[in-house]
Amino acid sequence: MQSKIDSSSGPSIRTKLFYGSGAAAEAAIHITFNTFNFLFYNNVLGLSGTLAGLAITIAVVFDAISDPIVGSISDRFRSKFGRRHPFLYVSAVPLGLCFVALYTPPDALQDMGLFLWFTIFTIGLRLSLTLYHVPHLALGAELTDDYRERSVVFGYNSILGMVGGSAAFFFGWTYLGETDGGFTEASNFLPIGIVVGSSATLLVFFSAYFTRDVIPSLKQIAHDIPAFSLKQLGAEIIDCFQNRNYLWLLLGLLCLSATNGLREAMNAYVGLFFWELDPKQLRFFALATPLAFVFAFFATPWLNNRFEKVGTMIGGVGILVISQALLPTLRLLDLIPENGHPVIFPMLLVTIAFVYGASAVLSISVMSALADVADDHELNTGRRQEGIFYSARTFIGKATGAFGLLLGGIAIDLIGWPTGVESADQVHPDTIFSLGLIEGPIAAIPSLFAIFFYSRYKITKKRHKEIRKALLKKASH
């Protein structure tokens, strides 16, 4: 695939804003799902943690297999609406409908019935996200060829994702905190599903519609690109994995996803029962993230320019690991005051800010680095395949994240977590201790390996400049 124009000058602020608005939809869905669904199905409806984790694992792995297929098809899709935009339009309505359906299981369903309902509509949700997520990331990589500007584009994506995720988190806990029955009443979760699902549908549509003007200037399909087939798809994926820089990025993501999946499975449990916060306190965690993301938005392009993307990624992982594990570990060692002490909540807010700031810097840097790898791949093979690169990245992230969620669900059962819990007083202290042990030091272990893998990434600013120069020289012949 060849560029129609040199996009090194970068897209307009308007384009970057509307491009990033799609990330707000995805983040709202992701944060709401990971925050409330385990709580809803396990603690409220009584589905075992293992089955809840298995439902998500089946759905995510099923969906992850579709990622490379959608990426490959979108790489070679031809229409008057471009390669990527038709997939965004198609994903919008099913995304919202499947999300709402997750919170409307029939009252008569028990055990396996609940498991099947959770599994089926999570599959539908994840497939809808695939239709949006993979083409959307590929579109971002196509908006500019510039080393630094790519970090800016994905910075907009990250900060608007923060807005969507924080708004959904704040709204969800506020609603549960001010409604009779709170998080123990099943009917209280449906309004959250309706508000978040319908908002996500509108945001995805807006992202597609208001970036349609860039379609004529995006990468164009080479005439000699082979038609889509599963055999061709397999060959393209193998080609991608032969790029060492790409392989290191994926291995780093694999480690981080395992940690995040494990923590996300018990996120609500940790806040409500390990730290003994109420929903009205938990909602303010959403307000700890904006400053962190604003910092990441402005700092990441500078950090990538000053320390290279590899240095920024290593630093981001290091801060992330320490921030996530520090307070739970100190609590387990009785080195901080008891729950309820005035200092605990501010400490948690500061920790959340560090976690999300480091995550944002890391995410922006990795997304930008993947676009550079796509340039390297085009120079080596003559093929422009952002869809395949981002879809394989998504596949690894979802598959390992799902495994982490499954482990989290199993862990909830292994530590003997009771269902229908309203307060920490109803849980044995040893079970609370085990919850903190998993949240703190145990979950951090996989992320430590990510530092090694990211350190192997070799595309520097100088090397990328050489790649772009060689590509422009080839295009001129």
Buried (B, 14 or more C-beta within 10 A) or exposed (E): BBBEEBBEEBBEEEBBBBBBBBBBBBBBBBBBBBBBBBBBBBBBBEBBBBBBBBBBBBBBBBBBEBBBBBBBBBBBBEEEBBBBBBBBBBBBEBBBBBBBBBBBBEEEBEEEEBBBBBBBBBBBBBBBBBBBBBBBBBBBBBBBBBBBBBBBBBBBBBBBBBBBBBBBBBBBBBBBBEBEEBBBEBEBBBBBBBBBBBBBBEBBBBBBBBBBEBBEBBBBBEEEBEEBEEEBBEEBBEBBEEBEBBBBBBBBBBBBBBBBBBBBBBBBBBBBBBBBBBBEBBBBBBBBBBEBBBBBBEBBBEBBBEBBBBBBBBBBBBBBBBBBBBBBBEBBEEEBEEBEEEEBBEBBBBBBBBBBBBBBBBBBBBBBBBBBBBBBBBBEBBBBBBBBBBBBBBBBBBBBBBBBBBBBBBBBBEBEBEBEBEEBEEBEEEBBEBBBBBBBEBBBBBBEBBBBBBBBBEBBBEBBEEBBEBBEEEEEE
